[in-house]
Amino acid sequence: MDEIIRRKEILEYVTHDESISFSAKGVFAFLLFHYKHDDDNTMFNELRIYSCESSKEIKSALKELEERNYVVFTGIDGYEVNEALVNRSINIMESVVNEIKNDYPDEK
């Protein structure tokens, strides 16, 4: 259950990133929650099956995600979510927010 909650936090963090397209956010959500590495289909084929985007659009979305370090290229099956890096970014943001709250306890 904790893993699902953490994945929802990761998804929320990424979907609020205004520097990536809506398509990239959808691809990220698919990789985070739906793609299973033990499937017979490759990651890219799975994306093509469930997406209405063209191959070119999917590749573009994956490139956006890779440039932001949200996914890493595995070389074998395509890409996977870079959970460690996104978790670090979330933890840093949470620390900053907590410091601000401690510095300004009366602010709401």
C-alpha positions, 0 to 999 in steps of 0.5 A: 500500500505504501508503494501505491501512495508513493507512486501517486506522490510521484505522479502528482509531482510529474503531472504538475511539471509545466515544462512537459507535454500532456502526452508525456505526462500520460506516458509517464503515468502508464509506465508508472502504474500499468506497464508490467516488465514481464509482458510478452510485448515490449514497452513501446508496443504496449504504449502503441496498443493503449495509446492513440498517439503515433509512434513519433509522438510516443518517442517525442514524449519519451524523449521529454521524460528522459530529458527531465530524468523522469525515465531512463533508457534501459536499452533492452525493453525501452524505458523505465521510471526513474523513481529514485531521482523523482523521489529525491526531488520530492524529498528536497521539495518537502524539506524546503516546504517544512523549513518555510513552515518552521520559519513562518509558523503563523502563516497559512 
